[in-house]
Amino acid sequence: MGSYEELRKPTMSSASPFRSPMEAAPSSVALRSLTRPLQFIAFWLAIVTPLAYPPLLLGGLDSQSFLIFVGVVALNVFGLLAGRGYGDPA
Protein backbone atom coordinates (compact mmCIF):
# COMPACT_ATOMS: atom_id res chain seq x y z
CA MET A 1 0.00 0.00 0.00
CA GLY A 2 1.21 3.55 -0.72
CA SER A 3 1.37 6.60 1.42
CA TYR A 4 -1.59 8.90 1.97
CA GLU A 5 -0.22 11.38 -0.63
CA GLU A 6 -0.03 8.68 -3.29
CA LEU A 7 -3.60 7.59 -2.59
CA ARG A 8 -4.90 11.15 -3.01
CA LYS A 9 -3.34 11.64 -6.45
CA PRO A 10 -5.87 11.29 -9.27
CA THR A 11 -5.29 8.24 -11.40
CA MET A 12 -6.84 9.71 -14.52
CA SER A 13 -6.13 12.95 -16.30
CA SER A 14 -8.71 15.67 -15.82
CA ALA A 15 -7.99 17.13 -19.26
CA SER A 16 -10.86 16.75 -21.69
CA PRO A 17 -10.12 14.99 -24.99
CA PHE A 18 -12.64 17.33 -26.64
CA ARG A 19 -11.83 20.76 -27.91
CA SER A 20 -13.18 23.75 -26.04
CA PRO A 21 -16.33 25.41 -27.44
CA MET A 22 -14.26 28.37 -28.64
CA GLU A 23 -12.00 26.06 -30.64
CA ALA A 24 -14.95 24.23 -32.17
CA ALA A 25 -16.74 27.46 -33.16
CA PRO A 26 -15.70 29.61 -36.10
CA SER A 27 -13.12 32.23 -35.32
CA SER A 28 -14.37 34.86 -32.92
CA VAL A 29 -13.45 37.63 -35.36
CA ALA A 30 -15.69 36.21 -38.06
CA LEU A 31 -18.50 35.59 -35.58
CA ARG A 32 -18.15 39.08 -34.13
CA SER A 33 -18.29 40.61 -37.61
CA LEU A 34 -21.74 39.05 -37.98
CA THR A 35 -23.14 39.68 -34.51
CA ARG A 36 -22.02 43.28 -33.98
CA PRO A 37 -24.15 44.76 -36.80
CA LEU A 38 -27.18 42.75 -35.66
CA GLN A 39 -26.62 43.84 -32.09
CA PHE A 40 -26.31 47.45 -33.27
CA ILE A 41 -29.65 47.26 -35.11
CA ALA A 42 -31.37 45.57 -32.18
CA PHE A 43 -29.97 48.15 -29.74
CA TRP A 44 -31.34 51.06 -31.75
CA LEU A 45 -34.60 49.22 -32.34
CA ALA A 46 -35.02 49.01 -28.57
CA ILE A 47 -34.43 52.76 -28.31
CA VAL A 48 -36.66 53.88 -31.20
CA THR A 49 -39.71 51.60 -30.87
CA PRO A 50 -41.06 53.20 -27.66
CA LEU A 51 -41.53 56.42 -29.66
CA ALA A 52 -44.47 54.70 -31.35
CA TYR A 53 -46.30 54.04 -28.06
CA PRO A 54 -47.84 57.51 -27.46
CA PRO A 55 -49.41 57.94 -30.91
CA LEU A 56 -50.83 54.42 -30.81
CA LEU A 57 -52.20 54.79 -27.31
CA LEU A 58 -53.56 58.33 -27.81
CA GLY A 59 -55.32 57.29 -31.01
CA GLY A 60 -57.21 54.54 -29.23
CA LEU A 61 -56.72 50.84 -29.65
CA ASP A 62 -59.22 49.30 -32.03
CA SER A 63 -58.56 45.77 -33.25
CA GLN A 64 -56.10 46.77 -35.99
CA SER A 65 -54.14 49.31 -33.95
CA PHE A 66 -54.05 46.85 -31.03
CA LEU A 67 -52.26 44.32 -33.25
CA ILE A 68 -49.84 47.02 -34.35
CA PHE A 69 -49.27 47.97 -30.70
CA VAL A 70 -48.57 44.34 -29.78
CA GLY A 71 -46.15 44.11 -32.71
CA VAL A 72 -44.32 47.25 -31.60
CA VAL A 73 -44.05 45.91 -28.05
CA ALA A 74 -42.72 42.60 -29.40
CA LEU A 75 -40.13 44.47 -31.49
CA ASN A 76 -39.15 46.45 -28.42
CA VAL A 77 -38.68 43.30 -26.33
CA PHE A 78 -36.70 41.68 -29.13
CA GLY A 79 -34.49 44.76 -29.38
CA LEU A 80 -33.93 44.80 -25.63
CA LEU A 81 -32.86 41.16 -25.56
CA ALA A 82 -30.85 41.03 -28.78
CA GLY A 83 -29.19 44.44 -28.32
CA ARG A 84 -28.15 43.82 -24.74
CA GLY A 85 -24.40 44.20 -24.37
CA TYR A 86 -23.91 46.23 -27.57
CA GLY A 87 -21.79 48.91 -25.91
CA ASP A 88 -19.73 46.48 -23.86
CA PRO A 89 -16.05 46.44 -24.75
CA ALA A 90 -14.98 43.31 -26.58
N, CA, C and O of each residue as an XYZ file, in Angstrom:
360
protein
N       0.830     -1.168      0.000
C       0.000      0.000      0.000
C       0.880      1.238      0.000
O       1.972      1.215      0.567
N       0.423      2.327     -0.630
C       1.210      3.546     -0.716
C       0.895      4.500      0.412
O       0.037      4.248      1.257
N       1.602      5.578      0.398
C       1.368      6.602      1.418
C       0.053      7.335      1.135
O      -0.566      7.166      0.085
N      -0.338      8.137      2.089
C      -1.587      8.903      1.972
C      -1.531      9.839      0.770
O      -2.538     10.010      0.083
N      -0.368     10.455      0.496
C      -0.222     11.384     -0.631
C      -0.423     10.645     -1.956
O      -1.052     11.172     -2.874
N       0.108      9.431     -2.054
C      -0.030      8.676     -3.293
C      -1.473      8.264     -3.529
O      -1.924      8.204     -4.672
N      -2.201      7.978     -2.451
C      -3.600      7.587     -2.594
C      -4.475      8.760     -3.027
O      -5.496      8.549     -3.682
N      -4.107      9.972     -2.683
C      -4.899     11.150     -3.009
C      -4.697     11.615     -4.439
O      -5.529     12.357     -4.961
N      -3.621     11.203     -5.086
C      -3.342     11.635     -6.451
C      -4.387     11.050     -7.394
O      -4.720      9.870     -7.280
N      -4.909     11.845     -8.318
C      -5.866     11.290     -9.274
C      -5.172     10.298    -10.209
O      -4.023     10.494    -10.605
N      -5.872      9.266    -10.540
C      -5.293      8.241    -11.401
C      -5.545      8.538    -12.868
O      -4.852      8.011    -13.740
N      -6.525      9.372    -13.143
C      -6.840      9.707    -14.523
C      -6.599     11.195    -14.746
O      -6.664     11.992    -13.811
N      -6.327     11.551    -15.963
C      -6.130     12.951    -16.298
C      -7.478     13.669    -16.290
O      -8.494     13.115    -16.710
N      -7.469     14.896    -15.811
C      -8.707     15.675    -15.817
C      -8.863     16.476    -17.100
O      -9.866     17.169    -17.270
N      -7.901     16.397    -18.000
C      -7.987     17.126    -19.262
C      -9.016     16.457    -20.168
O      -9.052     15.233    -20.288
N      -9.838     17.266    -20.794
C     -10.861     16.746    -21.688
C     -10.254     16.423    -23.054
O      -9.448     17.199    -23.567
N     -10.628     15.292    -23.644
C     -10.121     14.986    -24.986
C     -10.817     15.819    -26.064
O     -10.391     15.820    -27.218
N     -11.881     16.524    -25.692
C     -12.635     17.327    -26.643
C     -12.104     18.752    -26.664
O     -11.562     19.246    -25.675
N     -12.267     19.385    -27.786
C     -11.832     20.763    -27.906
C     -12.793     21.662    -27.140
O     -13.949     21.303    -26.917
N     -12.320     22.798    -26.752
C     -13.180     23.747    -26.045
C     -14.206     24.301    -27.032
O     -13.989     24.230    -28.241
N     -15.320     24.852    -26.540
C     -16.333     25.412    -27.437
C     -15.777     26.518    -28.323
O     -16.219     26.666    -29.463
N     -14.822     27.296    -27.829
C     -14.258     28.369    -28.644
C     -13.416     27.809    -29.784
O     -13.341     28.417    -30.852
N     -12.785     26.662    -29.570
C     -11.999     26.056    -30.640
C     -12.907     25.415    -31.681
O     -12.573     25.397    -32.865
N     -14.044     24.893    -31.255
C     -14.952     24.229    -32.172
C     -15.745     25.233    -33.003
O     -16.152     24.924    -34.122
N     -15.966     26.428    -32.468
C     -16.737     27.459    -33.165
C     -15.862     28.148    -34.199
O     -14.635     28.068    -34.139
N     -16.502     28.830    -35.155
C     -15.702     29.606    -36.105
C     -14.926     30.678    -35.353
O     -15.217     30.970    -34.193
N     -13.957     31.249    -36.009
C     -13.120     32.226    -35.318
C     -13.972     33.344    -34.750
O     -14.975     33.740    -35.344
N     -13.569     33.847    -33.601
C     -14.372     34.861    -32.920
C     -14.427     36.150    -33.720
O     -15.391     36.905    -33.594
N     -13.427     36.421    -34.536
C     -13.451     37.634    -35.356
C     -14.544     37.527    -36.410
O     -15.283     38.487    -36.632
N     -14.655     36.395    -37.052
C     -15.691     36.211    -38.065
C     -17.075     36.239    -37.432
O     -18.003     36.829    -37.986
N     -17.214     35.608    -36.281
C     -18.495     35.592    -35.584
C     -18.866     36.989    -35.117
O     -20.024     37.392    -35.225
N     -17.902     37.724    -34.601
C     -18.149     39.081    -34.125
C     -18.541     39.999    -35.287
O     -19.357     40.905    -35.117
N     -17.958     39.761    -36.462
C     -18.291     40.606    -37.609
C     -19.741     40.400    -38.049
O     -20.315     41.262    -38.715
N     -20.327     39.279    -37.686
C     -21.739     39.047    -37.976
C     -22.654     39.541    -36.865
O     -23.722     40.090    -37.137
N     -22.246     39.350    -35.621
C     -23.138     39.681    -34.510
C     -23.153     41.164    -34.172
O     -24.190     41.677    -33.751
N     -22.050     41.863    -34.339
C     -22.019     43.281    -33.976
C     -23.024     44.113    -34.771
O     -23.723     44.921    -34.160
N     -23.142     43.969    -36.085
C     -24.155     44.760    -36.798
C     -25.583     44.412    -36.369
O     -26.434     45.297    -36.270
N     -25.847     43.137    -36.116
C     -27.177     42.749    -35.656
C     -27.466     43.299    -34.271
O     -28.584     43.725    -33.981
N     -26.458     43.287    -33.424
C     -26.616     43.844    -32.085
C     -26.830     45.353    -32.154
O     -27.615     45.905    -31.383
N     -26.143     46.016    -33.066
C     -26.306     47.451    -33.273
C     -27.741     47.778    -33.677
O     -28.355     48.686    -33.117
N     -28.271     47.040    -34.646
C     -29.646     47.261    -35.112
C     -30.642     46.992    -33.997
O     -31.577     47.768    -33.798
N     -30.453     45.909    -33.274
C     -31.367     45.567    -32.183
C     -31.307     46.612    -31.068
O     -32.338     46.949    -30.486
N     -30.122     47.125    -30.766
C     -29.966     48.152    -29.742
C     -30.772     49.395    -30.103
O     -31.516     49.922    -29.276
N     -30.622     49.856    -31.330
C     -31.342     51.062    -31.746
C     -32.829     50.791    -31.925
O     -33.643     51.696    -31.742
N     -33.190     49.593    -32.270
C     -34.601     49.219    -32.339
C     -35.236     49.330    -30.960
O     -36.369     49.791    -30.832
N     -34.514     48.910    -29.933
C     -35.019     49.010    -28.565
C     -35.161     50.460    -28.127
O     -36.010     50.767    -27.291
N     -34.350     51.354    -28.672
C     -34.434     52.762    -28.313
C     -35.551     53.471    -29.075
O     -36.247     54.312    -28.506
N     -35.728     53.145    -30.344
C     -36.663     53.878    -31.197
C     -38.107     53.392    -31.065
O     -39.025     54.209    -31.142
N     -38.336     52.112    -30.871
C     -39.713     51.603    -30.873
C     -40.623     52.214    -29.810
O     -41.814     52.368    -30.081
N     -40.141     52.571    -28.620
C     -41.055     53.203    -27.656
C     -41.617     54.544    -28.129
O     -42.616     55.017    -27.588
N     -40.995     55.156    -29.122
C     -41.528     56.416    -29.658
C     -42.881     56.211    -30.336
O     -43.635     57.168    -30.509
N     -43.191     54.994    -30.714
C     -44.474     54.702    -31.354
C     -45.592     54.472    -30.341
O     -46.762     54.447    -30.721
N     -45.265     54.304    -29.074
C     -46.299     54.044    -28.062
C     -47.291     55.191    -27.908
O     -48.495     54.945    -27.990
N     -46.852     56.434    -27.688
C     -47.840     57.509    -27.456
C     -48.845     57.706    -28.593
O     -50.042     57.805    -28.323
N     -48.407     57.765    -29.853
C     -49.409     57.939    -30.909
C     -50.409     56.783    -30.978
O     -51.597     56.998    -31.218
N     -49.926     55.569    -30.769
C     -50.828     54.419    -30.811
C     -51.814     54.450    -29.647
O     -53.000     54.173    -29.826
N     -51.333     54.779    -28.477
C     -52.199     54.793    -27.306
C     -53.151     55.983    -27.311
O     -54.304     55.846    -26.902
N     -52.695     57.144    -27.764
C     -53.559     58.331    -27.807
C     -54.632     58.227    -28.885
O     -55.700     58.826    -28.763
N     -54.348     57.471    -29.933
C     -55.317     57.293    -31.011
C     -56.387     56.270    -30.674
O     -57.343     56.113    -31.433
N     -56.254     55.589    -29.583
C     -57.211     54.538    -29.231
C     -56.791     53.219    -29.845
O     -56.171     53.181    -30.908
N     -57.132     52.155    -29.173
C     -56.717     50.836    -29.647
C     -57.931     50.057    -30.148
O     -58.585     49.349    -29.382
N     -58.223     50.192    -31.435
C     -59.223     49.305    -32.027
C     -58.508     47.998    -32.373
O     -57.340     47.832    -32.022
N     -59.161     47.098    -33.030
C     -58.559     45.775    -33.255
C     -57.285     45.855    -34.098
O     -56.312     45.157    -33.810
N     -57.279     46.690    -35.126
C     -56.098     46.774    -35.987
C     -54.944     47.488    -35.268
O     -53.806     47.019    -35.312
N     -55.225     48.595    -34.620
C     -54.139     49.308    -33.947
C     -53.646     48.532    -32.717
O     -52.498     48.698    -32.306
N     -54.495     47.694    -32.134
C     -54.046     46.849    -31.027
C     -53.005     45.849    -31.517
O     -52.000     45.615    -30.845
N     -53.244     45.259    -32.689
C     -52.264     44.321    -33.252
C     -50.960     45.034    -33.578
O     -49.883     44.472    -33.380
N     -51.041     46.244    -34.069
C     -49.836     47.025    -34.350
C     -49.099     47.317    -33.043
O     -47.875     47.211    -32.969
N     -49.870     47.689    -32.006
C     -49.266     47.970    -30.700
C     -48.553     46.739    -30.150
O     -47.437     46.842    -29.641
N     -49.187     45.585    -30.250
C     -48.569     44.343    -29.779
C     -47.300     44.044    -30.583
O     -46.305     43.582    -30.024
N     -47.334     44.304    -31.879
C     -46.147     44.109    -32.715
C     -45.009     45.037    -32.328
O     -43.848     44.628    -32.309
N     -45.339     46.290    -32.020
C     -44.317     47.248    -31.602
C     -43.721     46.838    -30.259
O     -42.510     46.933    -30.062
N     -44.564     46.383    -29.338
C     -44.054     45.909    -28.048
C     -43.158     44.688    -28.251
O     -42.115     44.574    -27.607
N     -43.549     43.785    -29.129
C     -42.723     42.599    -29.404
C     -41.377     43.002    -30.013
O     -40.342     42.436    -29.659
N     -41.390     43.976    -30.925
C     -40.127     44.467    -31.493
C     -39.256     45.099    -30.413
O     -38.036     44.934    -30.413
N     -39.887     45.819    -29.500
C     -39.150     46.455    -28.417
C     -38.501     45.402    -27.520
O     -37.335     45.541    -27.150
N     -39.232     44.370    -27.172
C     -38.684     43.299    -26.325
C     -37.562     42.577    -27.061
O     -36.528     42.270    -26.468
N     -37.757     42.305    -28.343
C     -36.697     41.675    -29.134
C     -35.448     42.548    -29.144
O     -34.338     42.050    -28.954
N     -35.626     43.846    -29.365
C     -34.486     44.758    -29.376
C     -33.777     44.803    -28.039
O     -32.549     44.859    -27.985
N     -34.541     44.780    -26.958
C     -33.933     44.797    -25.626
C     -33.088     43.550    -25.387
O     -31.989     43.636    -24.839
N     -33.595     42.407    -25.794
C     -32.863     41.160    -25.563
C     -31.680     40.981    -26.509
O     -30.587     40.606    -26.083
N     -31.902     41.252    -27.792
C     -30.845     41.034    -28.779
C     -29.782     42.128    -28.744
O     -28.625     41.871    -29.079
N     -30.152     43.336    -28.346
C     -29.195     44.438    -28.323
C     -28.457     44.584    -27.011
O     -27.583     45.440    -26.873
N     -28.807     43.750    -26.050
C     -28.148     43.815    -24.742
C     -26.646     43.542    -24.897
O     -26.245     42.579    -25.550
N     -25.853     44.373    -24.307
C     -24.405     44.199    -24.371
C     -23.751     44.827    -25.586
O     -22.568     44.590    -25.830
N     -24.491     45.629    -26.366
C     -23.911     46.229    -27.566
C     -22.734     47.136    -27.238
O     -21.709     47.063    -27.916
N     -22.841     47.973    -26.242
C     -21.791     48.911    -25.911
C     -20.657     48.348    -25.075
O     -19.686     49.049    -24.793
N     -20.772     47.091    -24.678
C     -19.733     46.481    -23.859
C     -18.443     46.340    -24.657
O     -18.478     45.978    -25.833
N     -17.305     46.623    -24.027
C     -16.048     46.437    -24.749
C     -15.812     44.956    -25.040
O     -16.148     44.088    -24.235
N     -15.243     44.694    -26.178
C     -14.985     43.310    -26.579
C     -13.787     42.853    -25.889
O     -13.368     41.710    -26.069
